[in-house]
Amino acid sequence: MKVSCDVTVMASSLLDIGAQCSLDSCPAHDFLPVLCPNCSKYFCKDHIHSDLHSCLPSTQKPDVQHDKLQRCALDDCDRLSLDAYNSTVAAACANCSKSFCAEHRHPVSHKCSPIDPPAGNAAPQKNEKARELLAKISSSSTSSKKPLKKPAKIPTDPAKLAAYRKVEVMKMRHKAVPLDPKDKSASPPLDQRLHVKVQFGEQEKVFWVRKTLITGKALDFLCGQFGIKHSDALPTRLYKPESEAHLRNDTSLSEQVDDGSVLSIVQES
């Protein structure tokens, strides 16, 4: 069956990890084998010691000195630590930095706890790392800042100008809000809307209005949106930036401006 095939493939792939113990009578496949410096063969943790697999020391290698530093750091263990064998497996524990034999090399086997750094050195190291991190963040944020974009230049070529206005209208449609409060509940189809960008001083807002809306009524709505008080003594007009004449208030706004136009509100003294 497919399941049994998958299990067989998985088992065979696991055999590529580690090595078979070189002792003929041992069937163990150790995933962290240890290299014997005398006979240059790999053994499991139970047979790594030369007296357990009966190998002869090489005359080309110095005798192993069984001193205290090469012993397993566990108090009740008399076996040699892995560094005595020049093993490919790390002898020092990552938590307590002590050297152990093959059987006690894992932190769980010798129940170690991490060594805390000296109290006097901990704070400066943390402060230094914090300063390096802040400098890195500051450098990356400064380099990621983009320069302010310059206002887009309006093209003079008729074909490019038509394409430019088409793009501007699409942008306005995403930002525009209804100018007439009644249109918030009943919106007309898109082809019956006129989109305009209106400027007053440093303020700028984008609206859409019905194409049938009279300019004078639109101006009243705009004064309310911008908080403008107008009177006969201080009349308010709508202008196209490129025109010196103001828009007529008795005509619909769609008859005087194109979709996507920019208008300015001016109070005449």
Secondary structure, DSSP 8 states (H G I E B T S, - for coil): -HHHHHHHHHHHHHTTSSEE-SSTT---EESS-EE-TTT--EE-TTT-SHHHHT----TTS------GGGB-SSTT--SB-GGGGT-SS--B-TTT--B--STT-SHHHHT-------HHHHHHHHHHHHHHHHHHHHHHHHHH------------SHHHHHHHHHHHHHHHHHH-EESSGGGGTS---GGGEEEEEEEETTEEEEEEEETT-BHHHHHHHHHHHHT----SSS-EEEE-TT-SSB--TTSBGGGTS-TTEEEEEEE--
